[in-house]
């Protein structure tokens, strides 16, 4: 009986101990998790962050600053900023706030090369250094290689020798243009009233009764497919860029908007920083760009804003600029370099939108066959017939 009582007391004590440990586990886990984070206080101070810098051994990759109009990126070698796509930046900050130091790796600098975690002072370092700043705090980390067999990356604080592995994935910009706002123009399809190509073979796409129509429309032709015009306008509005450089203020604007309307010949538009010069360089910021095959468009919005869009080729590279007498938007301040593919998507002729109407083709073919047959009859009409058009049999005397 005494043994049974002691056994019951023991079981009760064990149950109470398990219950107490279970109640305490979440608190202990939270404390351990916070202590094990790469930046334990980053998330609590997220609202105060006003600058993020990313550098490589080659120099600055990104300098992002919070402004009243949103996040802006400083453009290297240019006295200006450009709107930033805030989504990848937010993703990086969230990833670093959540990153935990999951495994201790080496603290031997001789092994840093294998992990891609060398100091940026090392010329061929593969690391990226991220610096996050607020008015009162600074957080820094070197991000190295990602293992090939699992998710995560190697990280190290610049002032420490210890390298850690974190399972948290981080995405970094490949170059200084990667996180800039894309596409170039801030307009949507619903904003467009007309889109015109100027020059020797001009055309215009116009919105009429909530449908885009093409003019001129050649006789006996039809659109290649129903939505081809809408698709082209969307392609125009969604134009991305590979790099950019500020326009040089000493040169005339490319296409003077004050003299521009939908019928303005391209030849009458003022040349600018894309002036013809065979000694031009490949730098999109150069003022010696020798241009050829320049194409000029005008885009008119429903709010009566007219934008002149100039596309030029120079040494197999393509550049586009935007001018507007009614706007000083950021997109009017820069010359953009685009790919040859996207340049080809813009430079379209009427024939790229149209095809011969099938019914017209059949009708024309039938008419040609009829005319050919009629010609055959005409060739034998009077030679083989009498005065009354009746056929004369061989050897028969005329009456």
Beta strands, then each sheet from edge to edge (+ up, - down):
strand 1: 49-56
strand 2: 59-67
strand 3: 70-74
strand 4: 81-83
strand 5: 103-104
strand 6: 128-134
strand 7: 138-143
strand 8: 153-156
strand 9: 164-166
strand 10: 192-197
strand 11: 203-208
strand 12: 211-215
strand 13: 221-223
strand 14: 243-246
strand 15: 292-301
strand 16: 306-314
strand 17: 317-324
strand 18: 334-338
strand 19: 354-356
sheet 1: 4+ 3- 2+ 1- 6+ 7- 8+ 9- 5+
sheet 2: 12+ 11- 10+ 15- 16+ 17- 18+ 14-
sheet 3: 13+ 19-
end
